[in-house]
């Protein structure tokens, strides 16, 4: 495995150095090591004048067994260079004058390696503090020394201060009393606290950071003679208190008020009522609730004149029109004075994702229709598609004082790169700012095509076929049906190369990969999404099997060499489909439930689960059972490989244990891998994703190889 470590050591350099081509007549196939040693773009923000950009990336660090989160700075004069490379840095935001970049980081302060009790600074004790770094050059500086995790933050419109939210801190006496009474006992709901919205003036905070040595144990601050000492940064003013978590903060351009979005303090979506928009005076006071609905609001943006507060509701996050329903992504604007809400782009048939506002108040939004995400100009009810390149745009951002916009673009074969568009109405005219992951252009590239078929009830369903390199249009291929998660998502013309989205690697290994956008997928209209409920797996299951049958009939797929797999909801569907047919010779599944009642109780998105199944378990017990794979497992014959994060709270690790026990009792060949400490996204250790994918490829070859 020496090549893996070579790539790990040289990953940053290799991102920009072209590899000399060999004398081979055709490019070689990409290896697993190359495939997973990618730099992923997590975000990009444009400077106020549009002349620079800060880019956030994630890269595996194989030696340290972690994912690195780094920031890069691009300028027209100097190109792209690393900005930070010290710890986990993310959520970068430009100061209004463009001279500073704020970001969140868990890097330790000098002398902070151990606590008073001599314990090491583990993940559980690290603080995600707010830092500033000068764009002109220099070291990053913390705005405070207290161990306060920032949940969200934003610059004041004049750049003089930063607003940020943190969990309401305890005084030292309160902490000691809690430890004395409860020891290590978890009080499941009672121990949770709401958030404070704080304001911290930048200039004095920077002066303290430069002039005062950073202490090992941060000092406490006393608010009044009658209140206990609490761990707040010196000079921090409390603007608002919330019994809920404050998940987004955005001050108005006129400097008069601050809007924020709340969320569940326990981070479990038990009711959409926890997610609402509030407004508070910039100087502080009692927040005023602006929304009351069954949707989960996000992505707050003020219009430049402070007249409107724009926001979105993501796909499968409810809507403002009536009771909760999992429909496509929507855009809205709200008048803070009257709390009246208007829907934007209502005539658009697809699903809105990210959006931004130009300096003159025009709204640009990314919209998914079918297998592509393109850029739209939204005006009232209408949404006009702008000229764009085929594929998928993402990470949209606009300059504050320039018409330039920033976005990423990718296709199935082309990794995402960050681009600058000088004309926001022409995202087809782009200047590339990055050149990450050049290895994919130097390896054999799979080819693909859209594919449509009719489900049993006559519904037209669309998906994507990805062929092995040089095999486009070939017939009688072994086929891997690879099911996307969500279910409110869609596979299409976009790049993916990780442990979750590895369709092109499977194609490179000789598989025809079938990616179905079954009912419940976004990008095909609200009705298409809604038809999944309350039959959470049986309706989309029939769509998928009809697609497999069509591909066999059309001659693309070899009926004797069919395999299936997916993760998350793709795991749900895989688990269900192996109870419906024995045609699949191998299955690879991960983080997919096999029953719905216990999963409803364990899932951190329990409200959504109950909506899909028409109510809570005691309201609809027959459907909870009839839509569950577990009660049909006596039909399973397919050799099945399972994976699960040991700390997953989206789909409990115990769902995997239940499935493994059923397969063991039935004598069905199987394997079960558990990744310690990992949640649903397997985001802690890149080796876990590497081993997952390595073993899944082995399993497919062992049980359905040619």
Secondary structure, DSSP 8 states (H G I E B T S, - for coil): -HHHHHHHHHHHHHTTS-----S-SS-----HHHHHS-EEEEEEEE-TTSSEEEEEEEEEETTTTEEEEEEEEEETTTEEEEEE-SSBEEEEEE-TTSSEEEEEE----TT-SB-TT--B--TTT---EEEEEETTS---EES--S----SEEEE-TTSSEEEEEEE----HHHHHHHHHHHTT---TTTT---EEEEEEEHHHHHHHHHHS---SS---B---TTS--B---TT-EEEEEESSEEEEEEE-TTSSEEEEEEE-TTS--S-GGG--EEEEETT----EE---SSEEEEEEEE-TTSS-EEEEEEEEEE-SSSS------EEEEEETTTTEEEEESTT--SEEEEEEE-TTS-EEEEEEETTEEEEEEEETTEEEE----SSEEEEEEE-SSSS-EEEEEE-SSS--EEEEESSTT-TTS-EE-----GGGGGS---EEEEEEEE-TTS-EEEEEEEE-TT-TT--SEEEEEEE-SSSS----S----SSS--HHHHHHTT-EEEEEE-TT-SSS-HHHHHTTSS-TTHHHHHHHHHHHHHHHHTTSEEEEEEEEEEETHHHHHHHHHTTT-S--SEEEEES--S-SHHHHHH-TTHHHHHHHTTS-TTTSHHHHHHT-GGGGGGG--SEEEEEEETT-TTTTHHHHHHHHHHHHHHT--EEEEEETT--TT--S-HHHHHHHHHHHHHHHHHHH--
